[in-house]
């Protein structure tokens, strides 16, 4: 567990009236005398000292004249006290929402560096996760992040947990906000995909990811790669962040270049073929909608043109696969993946031509 510095939150609250009372004691004044000097009733002064009556701008000016210090000092003292009171109520509310944390993959969110580790303080961890999502309350989180996921089926093989998917998508939003994108241009994006296709021959993510990100950002698409926590059986997603910018997100779920690039071009197909009001999540074993079928066809044909597919059945040697891959300008592993998908090659054959990836934290 990573240790972090936690801001000290005292259990006691000191109202500005405590400072007033200290000043009265120092001067040897009674509350009655002070009431005469400041021009308030004895009852109001008592409420002021007990923190029941707030220090207004007018009161701050009177305190400045009677007790010293500045009106700004008294206003700041009042503001800090009211903030502390509000935080006390907020912490109580956060503690009551601590069950929400069981819906989130907090351990992985900490490990990925998405949130700070406050698990020794449930209220603080709730507040930290709300800050991560950019919402003020758990009900607001359900409206903003869980409700849109209701349309997606859970995988037949993997359980899809809304909290885990929501956390992954939110991290995509946060990363996308760091990418400077031009307004979306459909023609420019289609042209950018040609440049991205050439990057499939580069095996090193440290080289192809920055280039891919730059090419797509110039056309209005923020590309983000983030690991998916347990409960998020999603390989990719696309959603429109604004009418002029889109998020294309990949999880690297299958950790091989054939799957990575097919997922990328599948999501790109959604952006080119389908409406801006829709969000697409690629969940394993979900029922394929018409949009998913169209995105699959786009990725399949963009990577390997249909005219070249006739060369693939019957190929069994590594040399032959490399020759075809070089001819059409893509990585050999993508050719192997397509042949396996179509049943032209056993899943156990030529996997050495695929590039494998791992996340740095693994």
C-alpha positions in Angstrom: 0.0 0.0 0.0 1.3 3.4 -0.9 1.6 6.0 1.9 0.3 9.4 1.0 0.1 12.6 3.0 -3.4 13.1 4.3 -4.5 16.7 5.2 -5.1 16.9 9.0 -8.8 17.3 9.8 -9.3 18.1 13.5 -12.2 16.7 15.4 -12.8 20.0 17.0 -14.0 23.2 15.4 -13.1 26.6 16.7 -15.6 29.4 15.7 -14.4 33.0 15.3 -16.2 33.7 18.5 -13.4 31.9 20.3 -10.9 34.6 19.0 -13.4 37.3 20.1 -13.6 35.8 23.6 -9.8 35.6 23.9 -9.6 39.2 23.0 -12.2 40.2 25.6 -10.4 38.2 28.3 -7.1 39.9 27.3 -8.8 43.3 27.6 -10.7 42.5 30.7 -14.1 43.3 29.1 -17.3 41.6 29.8 -19.7 40.6 27.0 -22.0 43.5 28.2 -19.3 46.1 27.9 -18.2 44.7 24.5 -21.9 44.8 23.3 -21.9 48.5 24.2 -18.7 49.2 22.4 -19.6 47.3 19.2 -23.2 48.5 19.1 -24.9 45.1 19.3 -27.3 43.6 21.8 -25.9 41.4 24.5 -27.9 38.5 23.0 -26.3 39.0 19.5 -22.8 39.2 21.1 -23.4 35.9 22.9 -24.5 34.3 19.7 -21.5 35.7 17.9 -19.1 34.3 20.5 -20.8 30.9 20.4 -20.6 30.8 16.6 -24.3 30.9 16.2 -24.3 34.3 14.4 -22.0 34.7 11.4 -19.5 37.5 11.0 -20.9 39.7 8.2 -18.9 42.3 6.3 -20.4 45.0 8.6 -19.5 43.0 11.8 -16.0 42.5 10.5 -15.5 46.3 10.1 -16.9 46.8 13.6 -14.5 44.2 15.1 -11.6 45.9 13.3 -12.4 49.2 15.0 -13.1 47.7 18.5 -10.7 44.7 18.8 -8.1 45.4 16.2 -6.8 43.2 13.4 -8.3 43.8 10.0 -11.8 43.2 8.6 -10.1 40.8 6.1 -8.7 38.8 9.1 -12.2 38.5 10.6 -13.8 37.6 7.3 -11.2 35.0 6.6 -11.6 33.5 10.1 -15.3 33.3 9.5 -14.9 31.7 6.0 -12.5 29.1 7.3 -14.8 28.2 10.1 -17.8 27.8 7.8 -15.7 25.7 5.4 -14.6 23.5 8.3 -18.3 23.1 9.4 -19.3 22.2 5.8 -16.4 19.7 5.6 -17.5 18.1 8.8 -21.0 17.5 7.4 -19.5 16.4 4.1 -17.2 13.8 5.8 -20.2 12.5 7.6 -22.1 12.2 4.3 -19.0 10.5 2.7 -18.9 7.9 5.5 -22.6 7.1 4.8 -21.7 6.5 1.1 -18.7 4.2 1.9 -20.6 1.2 0.6 -20.2 2.8 -2.9 -16.5 1.9 -2.8 -17.4 -1.8 -3.2 -18.8 -1.0 -6.6 -15.5 0.4 -7.8 -12.1 -1.3 -8.5 -10.4 0.9 -5.9 -7.4 -1.3 -5.5 -6.6 -1.2 -9.2 -7.5 2.5 -9.6 -4.8 3.1 -6.9 -2.3 0.7 -8.6 -2.8 2.4 -12.0 -2.3 5.8 -10.5 -5.8 7.0 -11.2 -6.6 7.9 -7.6 -4.7 8.3 -4.3 -4.8 5.6 -1.7 -7.0 6.7 1.2 -8.3 3.2 2.0 -7.5 3.7 5.7 -10.2 6.5 5.7 -13.4 5.5 4.0 -14.8 9.0 3.9 -11.6 10.4 2.3 -11.6 7.6 -0.3 -15.2 8.3 -1.2 -14.2 12.0 -1.7 -11.1 11.1 -3.7 -13.2 8.8 -6.0 -15.8 11.5 -6.5 -13.0 13.9 -7.5 -11.7 11.4 -10.0 -15.1 11.2 -11.6 -15.6 14.9 -11.5 -19.0 14.6 -9.7 -20.2 15.9 -6.4 -22.4 13.0 -5.2 -22.8 9.3 -5.7 -26.3 9.8 -7.2 -24.7 12.3 -9.7 -22.2 9.5 -10.6 -25.0 7.0 -11.2 -26.7 9.5 -13.6 -23.6 10.5 -15.4 -21.6 7.3 -15.7 -23.8 4.2 -14.8 -27.1 5.0 -16.6 -25.5 5.2 -20.1 -24.1 1.6 -19.6 -27.5 0.1 -19.1 -27.8 -0.6 -22.8 -24.8 -2.9 -22.9 -25.1 -6.6 -22.2 -22.7 -8.3 -19.8 -20.3 -10.8 -21.4 -21.3 -14.4 -21.3 -17.8 -15.3 -20.1 -16.9 -12.3 -18.0 -19.0 -10.4 -15.6 -19.3 -6.7 -16.6 -19.4 -4.4 -13.5 -20.7 -1.0 -14.2 -18.3 0.7 -11.7 -15.3 -0.8 -13.3 -16.3 0.1 -16.8 -17.3 3.6 -15.6 -13.8 4.1 -14.0 -12.1 2.9 -17.2 -14.1 5.3 -19.4 -13.6 8.2 -17.0 -9.8 7.7 -17.1 -10.1 7.9 -20.9 -11.9 11.2 -20.5 -9.2 12.5 -18.2 -6.4 11.4 -20.6 -8.3 12.8 -23.6 -8.5 16.2 -21.9 -4.7 16.3 -22.0 -4.6 15.8 -25.8 -4.9 18.9 -28.0 -7.2 17.9 -30.8 -8.3 19.8 -33.9 -12.0 19.8 -34.7 -13.2 16.5 -36.1 -12.8 16.2 -39.8 -14.1 13.0 -41.3 -12.0 13.2 -44.5 -8.9 14.0 -42.5 -9.5 11.1 -40.1 -9.9 8.6 -43.0 -6.6 9.9 -44.4 -4.9 9.7 -41.0 -6.0 6.0 -40.8 -3.7 5.3 -43.8 -0.8 6.6 -41.8 -1.8 4.6 -38.7 -2.1 1.5 -40.9 1.6 1.8 -41.8 2.4 2.0 -38.1 1.3 -1.6 -37.7 4.7 -2.6 -38.8 6.3 -0.9 -35.8 6.5 -3.4 -32.9 7.5 -0.9 -30.2 4.6 0.9 -28.5 6.9 3.6 -27.4 7.3 4.5 -31.1 3.9 3.8 -32.7 1.6 5.1 -29.9 2.9 8.8 -30.0 2.7 8.8 -33.8 -0.8 7.3 -33.8 -2.0 9.7 -31.2 -0.6 12.7 -33.2 -2.1 11.6 -36.5 -5.6 11.1 -35.0 -5.5 14.3 -32.8 -4.9 16.3 -36.0 -8.2 14.9 -37.3 -10.2 15.5 -34.0 -9.9 12.1 -32.3 -8.1 11.5 -29.0 -6.6 8.1 -28.8 -6.1 6.7 -25.3 -4.7 3.3 -24.2 -5.4 2.4 -20.6 -5.5 -1.0 -18.8 -9.0 -2.3 -17.9 -9.6 -3.2 -14.3 -11.2 -6.5 -13.3 -14.9 -6.3 -14.1 -14.3 -4.4 -17.3 -14.2 -7.0 -20.1 -13.9 -4.3 -22.7 -11.3 -4.2 -25.5 -12.2 -0.8 -26.9 -14.7 2.0 -26.9 -15.6 5.2 -28.7 -17.7 8.1 -27.5 -18.1 11.7 -28.6 -16.8 14.1 -25.9 -18.1 17.2 -27.8 -19.6 17.6 -31.3 -16.1 18.2 -32.6 -14.0 15.7 -30.7 -14.1 12.0 -30.0 -12.4 9.6 -27.7 -11.1 6.3 -29.1 -10.0 4.1 -26.2 -8.2 0.8 -26.1 -7.6 -1.5 -23.2 -5.0 -3.8 -24.8 -7.1 -6.6 -23.4 -5.7 -9.4 -25.5 -2.1 -8.1 -25.6 -1.2 -9.0 -29.1 -0.7 -6.8 -32.1 -3.4 -8.5 -34.3 -6.0 -7.8 -31.6 -4.8 -4.3 -30.8 -4.9 -3.1 -34.4 -8.2 -4.8 -35.3 -9.7 -3.1 -32.2 -8.3 0.2 -33.2 -9.7 0.1 -36.7 -13.0 -1.4 -35.5 -13.5 1.7 -33.2 -12.4 4.0 -36.1 -15.1 2.4 -38.2 -17.7 3.4 -35.6 -16.5 7.0 -35.8 -16.7 7.1 -39.6 -19.9 5.1 -40.1 -22.1 5.8 -37.1 -23.8 8.7 -35.3 -22.3 11.1 -32.8 -24.9 10.4 -30.2 -23.9 6.8 -29.7 -21.4 5.3 -27.4 -19.8 1.9 -28.4 -18.2 -0.6 -26.0 -16.7 -3.7 -27.4 -17.6 -6.4 -24.8 -16.5 -10.0 -25.4 -19.3 -12.3 -26.5 -21.9 -9.5 -26.7 -24.6 -9.9 -29.3 -23.5 -8.1 -32.5 -25.7 -5.3 -33.6 -25.7 -4.0 -37.2 -23.3 -1.3 -36.2 -20.9 -3.9 -34.8 -21.1 -5.9 -37.9 -20.3 -2.8 -40.0 -17.4 -1.8 -37.8 -16.0 -5.4 -38.0 -16.2 -5.3 -41.8 -14.5 -1.9 -41.9 -11.6 -3.0 -39.8 -11.2 -6.3 -41.6 -11.2 -4.8 -45.1 -9.1 -1.7 -44.2 -6.3 -3.9 -42.8 -6.5 -6.6 -45.5 -8.1 -5.5 -48.8 -10.7 -8.0 -50.0 -8.8 -8.4 -53.3 -5.8 -9.8 -51.3 -7.8 -12.2 -49.2 -7.8 -15.0 -51.8 -4.0 -15.4 -51.2 -4.5 -16.4 -47.6 -6.3 -19.8 -47.6 -3.7 -22.6 -47.7 -0.8 -20.6 -46.4 1.1 -22.5 -43.7 4.7 -21.2 -43.6 6.1 -18.3 -41.8 7.9 -17.2 -45.0 4.7 -17.1 -47.0 2.9 -15.1 -44.3 5.8 -12.6 -44.2 5.7 -12.2 -48.0 1.9 -11.5 -48.0 2.3 -9.1 -45.1 5.0 -7.2 -46.9 3.0 -7.1 -50.1 0.0 -5.4 -48.4 2.1 -3.3 -46.0 1.0 -4.6 -42.6 2.5 -6.6 -39.7 2.7 -10.4 -40.2 0.9 -11.0 -36.9 -2.2 -9.3 -38.3 -2.2 -11.7 -41.3 -1.9 -14.6 -38.9 -4.8 -13.3 -36.7 -7.1 -12.9 -39.8 -6.3 -16.4 -41.0 -7.0 -17.9 -37.5 -10.2 -15.9 -37.3 -11.4 -17.2 -40.6 -10.5 -20.8 -39.8 -7.8 -21.0 -42.4 -5.1 -21.5 -39.8 -5.2 -23.3 -36.4 -5.1 -21.0 -33.4 -1.9 -22.8 -32.3 0.0 -22.0 -35.5 2.5 -19.2 -36.4 1.7 -17.3 -33.2 5.4 -16.4 -33.0 4.7 -13.8 -35.7 2.5 -11.9 -33.4 3.9 -9.1 -31.2 3.0 -9.4 -27.5 2.6 -6.4 -25.1 2.5 -5.9 -21.4 1.6 -2.9 -19.2 4.5 -1.3 -17.3 2.9 -2.0 -13.9 2.5 -5.8 -14.6 
